[in-house]
Amino acid sequence: MKKAILHSIISLILALLNTVKAQQLHNLKPYELIHRQLIDVNHAEKFATIQVQDFQGRIKPISTLSLELLRKIHGKSSFSYIDKEYQKKQLTPTQVFIGMQYKPDSWQLLEFIKIDKKAISQLKDLIKINQLGYASASQFFDFQGNYKLKSLVASAYTKAPGKRSVFDKDIIKIDERINIVWSIFNGQFLKIFPKINDPDLTWYSPIAKETEFNKDDKLFFSKIIPTYFTHLTTGIEAGNWQKANEVIELIKSFQLKNGSAIILTNKKVNLEIWLNNNHIFLWCLIGYTCFGIVLMLFSFIRIFKKRKRTIDKIIKGITILLIGMFIVHALGIGMRWYISGHAPWSNGYEASIFIAWIGMLAGFVFSKNSSFAPAAASILAICLLGIAHGSLMNPEITNLVPVLKSYWLLIHVAIITGSYGFLALGSLLSLIALILMCINTFNNKPETENTVLTITNINQLTSTIGLYMLTIGTFLGGIWANESWGRYWGWDPKETWALISIIIYSFVLHIRIIIPKNYIYIYNVCSLFALGSLIMTFFGVNYYLSGLHSYAKGDPFPIPKWIYIITPIVCIIAIIPLFKNKTLSINKNRL
């Protein structure tokens, strides 16, 4: 009885102390909450090299894990705050990751959880959201510890994915962020402890209870993280990070001893961290945007200028710069291939990156015929890299799903996705040809007609190559399907739309025989709108239709608003040349 009374008294005292501490923390300003757990940048860089196993079983540096988690929670690659001198400061993802486990009470009060714009108006009366659209973790719970979004989350999950509103999807995303935050607080993501001779090659977090380490490893497993947090306090208060750095080396030695079967080499770890810190594909996007648009501009100017020597030199210089970006692009794909250990076109993000590269390759192949080819390829790359770096695709490197663990990934998928690059380039060239036809409608010049002929010729060549690749890739896909699923063809949405694209582009390439009159105009119009079948085959099937090839399994994303602007503009461009018959009567024998 006395022990029970004593236990109750101790619990009451601890509760009172926690309440007093919580009240004290609530009175601190954001920069004060950060400074009480501010991790030294150099120490964070060392901690970032520790390897961790994610929930899909992939081994990667903590640098990658912390970056992925911060993007999901905060929507950015770093966390910014204003210090006491009103200067903007930034925390790296690893600093945030360590701090959230070392001092979770600070991060419960900091406003860093992203609230989607469309959900703010409906949640602002329920939780406190700052002007930048962020809320703190504490705002999602009342004083009794009840989760404020519980009913909204339950309602969203009861609906079929295709019937969820935008608000339902935002609520699910916010709920996922809250779960990630609390999992970091609890140390669930810190799976850094491998067990020797484990047949499942599983690594464990500090809170794992059902573990069977040997005596020495068990002692290390249970004591190392509390010891590390103690040394973090010394580092923050005294500025001495030596002991904390030594703990990092001890953890690495433990991993090397127990997890040698799947541990990464230092070279691979350092390369992945470099790739995390240097957004190589984003730089490619910027380079293609700058050089590609300028090249397109000078390509148009060249048609209307009599003295072309200077412009030709400029075009040549810009093309060389584009080739440089193309090489950087290729290196980025190669690094991702080396890091992941498999061909980097296994998901939507990687496929978009690869198609952009193939499109640029096709543009350079025909750059001698016309500077419009690499310029159009740059526009294609800009669109695909822009989509890849938007909010629709996850750039995370993941392990392959079982069906993709095949040499056919390297053959079938590469040929199929590569065909998209050639075919999409042809469609963009047809848009340029139609724009020139529009110009020719108001200002007829032989040079314009010659350029249209050249572009149409390149279009036919790229589309022919693309159609051959798409047909061969679809045939090889049937062989892979027989090996994986026991049948060559099953009218899966991806298979069906690949066949539709083959039929459409076959028709487009035979227009000169089917409709010989004004076929150059008709060919370019049909080639342009044939792009819709590729968009449906690549994006539509993956995100709107459920099938064996789908990335999103029927969970659609809203159609971008710019589609509703671009489509009527393209239709107008296709119609304008009809107003002048001379534009349509270019001699087909000159092609």
Backbone hydrogen bonds, N-H to C=O, Kabsch-Sander energy under -0.5 kcal/mol:
donor,donor_aa,acceptor,acceptor_aa,energy
5,I,1,M,-2.2
6,L,2,K,-2.8
7,H,3,K,-2.8
8,S,4,A,-2.1
9,I,5,I,-2.3
10,I,6,L,-2.6
11,S,7,H,-2.5
12,L,8,S,-2.2
13,I,9,I,-2.4
14,L,10,I,-2.6
15,A,11,S,-2.4
16,L,12,L,-2.3
17,L,13,I,-2.6
18,N,14,L,-2.5
19,T,15,A,-2.1
20,V,16,L,-2.5
21,K,17,L,-2.6
22,A,18,N,-2.7
23,Q,19,T,-2.4
24,Q,20,V,-2.2
25,L,21,K,-2.5
26,H,22,A,-2.2
27,N,23,Q,-0.9
27,N,24,Q,-0.6
28,L,25,L,-1.4
32,E,29,K,-0.7
33,L,29,K,-2.1
34,I,30,P,-1.8
35,H,31,Y,-2.5
36,R,32,E,-1.4
37,Q,34,I,-1.7
38,L,35,H,-0.9
39,I,37,Q,-0.6
44,A,40,D,-2.5
45,E,41,V,-2.2
46,K,42,N,-1.5
47,F,43,H,-2.6
48,A,44,A,-2.0
49,T,46,K,-1.2
50,I,47,F,-1.6
52,V,60,K,-3.1
53,Q,191,K,-2.3
54,D,52,V,-0.5
54,D,58,R,-2.5
57,G,54,D,-1.7
60,K,52,V,-2.5
62,I,50,I,-2.6
63,S,48,A,-2.0
64,T,61,P,-1.1
65,L,61,P,-1.6
66,S,62,I,-3.0
67,L,63,S,-1.7
68,E,64,T,-2.5
69,L,65,L,-2.5
70,L,66,S,-2.3
71,R,67,L,-2.1
72,K,68,E,-1.8
73,I,69,L,-2.4
74,H,70,L,-3.2
75,G,70,L,-0.8
75,G,71,R,-1.1
76,K,70,L,-0.6
79,F,91,L,-2.1
80,S,78,S,-0.5
81,Y,89,K,-2.3
83,D,81,Y,-0.5
83,D,87,Q,-2.5
86,Y,83,D,-2.0
89,K,81,Y,-3.2
91,L,79,F,-2.9
96,V,92,T,-2.1
97,F,93,P,-2.6
98,I,94,T,-2.6
99,G,95,Q,-2.3
100,M,96,V,-2.5
101,Q,97,F,-0.8
101,Q,98,I,-0.8
102,Y,98,I,-2.3
103,K,99,G,-3.0
106,S,103,K,-1.1
107,W,103,K,-1.2
108,Q,104,P,-1.4
109,L,106,S,-1.2
110,L,106,S,-1.0
112,F,110,L,-1.1
112,F,135,A,-1.1
113,I,135,A,-2.3
114,K,73,I,-2.7
114,K,112,F,-0.6
115,I,133,G,-2.6
116,D,114,K,-0.5
119,A,116,D,-1.7
120,I,116,D,-0.9
120,I,117,K,-0.8
121,S,117,K,-0.6
123,L,119,A,-1.2
123,L,120,I,-0.7
124,K,120,I,-1.9
126,L,123,L,-1.4
127,I,123,L,-2.6
129,I,127,I,-0.5
130,N,134,Y,-2.8
133,G,130,N,-1.7
135,A,113,I,-2.0
137,A,107,W,-0.6
137,A,110,L,-0.5
138,S,108,Q,-2.5
139,Q,136,S,-1.0
140,F,137,A,-1.4
141,F,138,S,-1.4
142,D,146,N,-1.9
145,G,142,D,-1.8
148,K,140,F,-2.6
148,K,146,N,-0.5
150,K,147,Y,-1.4
153,V,149,L,-2.9
154,A,150,K,-2.3
155,S,151,S,-2.2
156,A,152,L,-2.0
157,Y,153,V,-2.2
158,T,154,A,-1.2
159,K,155,S,-0.5
159,K,156,A,-0.9
163,K,160,A,-2.0
164,R,160,A,-0.5
164,R,161,P,-0.9
169,K,165,S,-2.1
170,D,166,V,-2.2
171,I,167,F,-2.5
172,I,168,D,-2.1
173,K,169,K,-2.1
174,I,170,D,-2.5
175,D,171,I,-2.6
176,E,172,I,-2.1
177,R,173,K,-2.1
178,I,174,I,-2.3
179,N,175,D,-2.3
180,I,176,E,-2.2
181,V,177,R,-2.6
182,W,178,I,-2.4
183,S,179,N,-1.9
184,I,180,I,-2.2
185,F,181,V,-2.4
186,N,182,W,-1.9
187,G,183,S,-0.5
187,G,184,I,-1.2
188,Q,183,S,-2.3
189,F,183,S,-0.6
190,L,187,G,-0.9
191,K,189,F,-1.9
192,I,190,L,-1.7
192,I,204,Y,-0.9
193,F,204,Y,-1.9
195,K,202,T,-0.9
198,D,195,K,-1.3
201,L,198,D,-1.2
204,Y,193,F,-2.4
208,A,205,S,-1.8
211,T,209,K,-1.8
218,K,214,N,-3.0
219,L,215,K,-1.7
220,F,216,D,-2.0
221,F,217,D,-3.1
222,S,218,K,-2.0
223,K,219,L,-1.6
224,I,220,F,-2.4
227,T,223,K,-2.1
228,Y,224,I,-2.3
229,F,225,I,-2.5
230,T,226,P,-1.8
231,H,227,T,-2.0
232,L,228,Y,-1.9
233,T,229,F,-1.7
234,T,230,T,-1.5
235,G,231,H,-2.3
236,I,232,L,-2.7
237,E,233,T,-2.6
238,A,234,T,-2.8
239,G,234,T,-0.5
239,G,235,G,-1.4
240,N,234,T,-0.9
241,W,239,G,-0.7
245,N,241,W,-2.3
246,E,242,Q,-2.1
247,V,243,K,-1.7
248,I,244,A,-1.4
249,E,245,N,-1.6
250,L,246,E,-2.0
251,I,247,V,-2.4
252,K,248,I,-2.2
253,S,249,E,-2.2
254,F,250,L,-2.2
255,Q,251,I,-2.3
256,L,252,K,-2.4
257,K,253,S,-2.1
258,N,254,F,-2.3
259,G,255,Q,-2.8
262,I,259,G,-1.3
263,I,259,G,-1.5
269,V,265,T,-2.3
270,N,266,N,-2.8
271,L,267,K,-2.0
272,E,268,K,-2.2
273,I,269,V,-2.3
274,W,270,N,-2.2
275,L,271,L,-2.4
276,N,272,E,-2.1
277,N,273,I,-2.1
278,N,274,W,-1.9
279,H,277,N,-0.6
280,I,278,N,-2.2
283,W,279,H,-2.1
284,C,280,I,-1.7
285,L,281,F,-2.0
286,I,282,L,-2.2
287,G,283,W,-2.7
288,Y,284,C,-3.1
289,T,285,L,-2.0
290,C,286,I,-2.5
291,F,287,G,-2.6
292,G,288,Y,-2.0
293,I,289,T,-1.5
294,V,290,C,-1.6
295,L,291,F,-2.5
296,M,292,G,-2.4
297,L,293,I,-2.4
298,F,294,V,-2.5
299,S,295,L,-2.0
300,F,296,M,-1.7
301,I,297,L,-2.2
302,R,298,F,-2.3
303,I,299,S,-0.7
303,I,300,F,-0.8
304,F,300,F,-0.8
304,F,301,I,-0.9
305,K,301,I,-0.8
308,K,306,K,-0.9
312,D,308,K,-2.9
313,K,309,R,-1.9
314,I,310,T,-2.1
315,I,311,I,-2.9
316,K,312,D,-2.4
317,G,313,K,-2.3
318,I,314,I,-2.6
319,T,315,I,-2.3
320,I,316,K,-1.9
321,L,317,G,-1.9
322,L,318,I,-2.3
323,I,319,T,-2.2
324,G,320,I,-1.9
325,M,321,L,-2.0
326,F,322,L,-2.3
327,I,323,I,-2.1
328,V,324,G,-2.1
329,H,325,M,-2.6
330,A,326,F,-2.3
331,L,327,I,-2.4
332,G,328,V,-2.3
333,I,329,H,-2.0
334,G,330,A,-2.5
335,M,331,L,-2.7
336,R,332,G,-2.3
337,W,333,I,-2.2
338,Y,334,G,-2.4
339,I,335,M,-2.6
340,S,336,R,-2.6
341,G,337,W,-2.1
345,W,343,A,-2.0
351,A,347,N,-2.7
352,S,348,G,-2.1
353,I,349,Y,-2.0
354,F,350,E,-2.3
355,I,351,A,-2.8
356,A,352,S,-2.0
357,W,353,I,-1.6
358,I,354,F,-2.5
359,G,355,I,-2.8
360,M,356,A,-1.9
361,L,357,W,-2.2
362,A,358,I,-2.6
363,G,359,G,-2.0
364,F,360,M,-2.3
365,V,361,L,-2.0
366,F,362,A,-1.3
367,S,364,F,-1.1
369,N,366,F,-0.7
370,S,366,F,-1.3
373,A,370,S,-1.3
375,A,371,S,-1.5
376,A,372,F,-2.9
377,A,373,A,-2.1
378,S,374,P,-1.9
379,I,375,A,-1.7
380,L,376,A,-2.1
381,A,377,A,-2.5
382,I,378,S,-2.7
383,C,379,I,-2.2
384,L,380,L,-2.4
385,L,381,A,-2.9
386,G,382,I,-2.2
387,I,383,C,-2.2
388,A,384,L,-2.4
389,H,385,L,-1.9
390,G,387,I,-1.2
404,L,401,V,-1.6
405,K,401,V,-0.5
405,K,402,P,-1.4
406,S,404,L,-2.4
409,L,406,S,-1.5
410,L,407,Y,-0.5
411,I,407,Y,-1.0
412,H,408,W,-1.7
413,V,408,W,-1.1
414,A,409,L,-0.7
415,I,411,I,-2.1
416,I,412,H,-2.6
417,T,413,V,-2.7
418,G,414,A,-2.0
419,S,415,I,-1.9
420,Y,416,I,-1.1
421,G,417,T,-1.0
422,F,418,G,-1.4
423,L,419,S,-2.7
424,A,420,Y,-2.7
425,L,421,G,-1.8
426,G,422,F,-1.9
427,S,423,L,-1.8
428,L,424,A,-2.1
429,L,425,L,-2.3
430,S,426,G,-1.7
431,L,427,S,-1.4
432,I,428,L,-1.9
433,A,429,L,-2.4
434,L,430,S,-2.1
435,I,431,L,-2.1
436,L,432,I,-2.3
437,M,433,A,-1.9
438,C,434,L,-2.1
439,I,435,I,-2.3
440,N,436,L,-2.6
441,T,437,M,-1.3
442,F,438,C,-0.9
442,F,439,I,-0.9
443,N,439,I,-2.4
449,E,445,K,-1.6
450,N,446,P,-2.6
451,T,447,E,-2.1
452,V,448,T,-2.2
453,L,449,E,-2.1
454,T,450,N,-2.3
455,I,451,T,-2.8
456,T,452,V,-2.5
457,N,453,L,-2.1
458,I,454,T,-2.4
459,N,455,I,-2.6
460,Q,456,T,-2.3
461,L,457,N,-1.8
462,T,458,I,-2.9
463,S,459,N,-2.6
464,T,460,Q,-2.0
465,I,461,L,-2.3
466,G,462,T,-2.6
467,L,463,S,-2.6
468,Y,464,T,-2.4
469,M,465,I,-2.4
470,L,466,G,-2.7
471,T,467,L,-2.5
472,I,468,Y,-2.6
473,G,469,M,-3.0
474,T,470,L,-2.1
475,F,471,T,-2.1
476,L,472,I,-2.7
477,G,473,G,-2.1
478,G,474,T,-1.4
479,I,475,F,-1.2
480,W,476,L,-2.2
481,A,477,G,-2.7
482,N,478,G,-1.8
483,E,479,I,-1.7
484,S,480,W,-2.5
485,W,481,A,-3.3
486,G,481,A,-0.7
486,G,482,N,-0.8
487,R,481,A,-0.9
496,T,492,D,-2.9
497,W,493,P,-2.5
498,A,494,K,-1.8
499,L,495,E,-2.0
500,I,496,T,-2.2
501,S,497,W,-2.3
502,I,498,A,-2.0
503,I,499,L,-2.3
504,I,500,I,-2.6
505,Y,501,S,-2.6
506,S,502,I,-1.9
507,F,503,I,-2.1
508,V,504,I,-2.3
509,L,505,Y,-2.2
510,H,506,S,-0.8
510,H,507,F,-0.8
511,I,508,V,-1.3
513,I,510,H,-1.1
514,I,510,H,-2.4
515,I,511,I,-3.4
519,Y,516,P,-1.1
522,I,518,N,-2.1
523,Y,519,Y,-3.5
524,N,520,I,-2.0
525,V,521,Y,-2.2
526,C,522,I,-2.6
527,S,523,Y,-2.8
528,L,524,N,-2.1
529,F,525,V,-2.2
530,A,526,C,-1.5
531,L,527,S,-0.5
531,L,528,L,-1.1
532,G,529,F,-1.4
533,S,530,A,-1.3
534,L,530,A,-1.0
535,I,531,L,-2.4
536,M,532,G,-2.1
537,T,533,S,-2.3
538,F,534,L,-2.8
539,F,535,I,-2.2
540,G,535,I,-2.0
541,V,536,M,-2.6
542,N,538,F,-0.5
543,Y,539,F,-2.2
544,Y,540,G,-2.6
545,L,540,G,-0.8
545,L,541,V,-0.8
547,G,545,L,-0.5
550,S,547,G,-1.0
552,A,542,N,-2.5
554,G,545,L,-0.7
555,D,552,A,-1.1
563,I,560,P,-1.3
564,Y,561,K,-1.0
565,I,561,K,-0.6
565,I,562,W,-0.6
566,I,562,W,-2.9
567,T,563,I,-2.2
569,I,565,I,-1.2
570,V,566,I,-2.6
571,C,567,T,-2.2
572,I,568,P,-2.1
573,I,569,I,-2.2
574,A,570,V,-2.0
575,I,571,C,-1.2
576,I,572,I,-2.3
578,L,575,I,-2.0
579,F,576,I,-2.2
580,K,577,P,-1.5
583,T,580,K,-0.9
584,L,580,K,-0.7
584,L,581,N,-0.6
585,S,581,N,-0.8
585,S,582,K,-0.7
586,I,583,T,-0.6
590,R,587,N,-1.7
591,L,588,K,-1.3
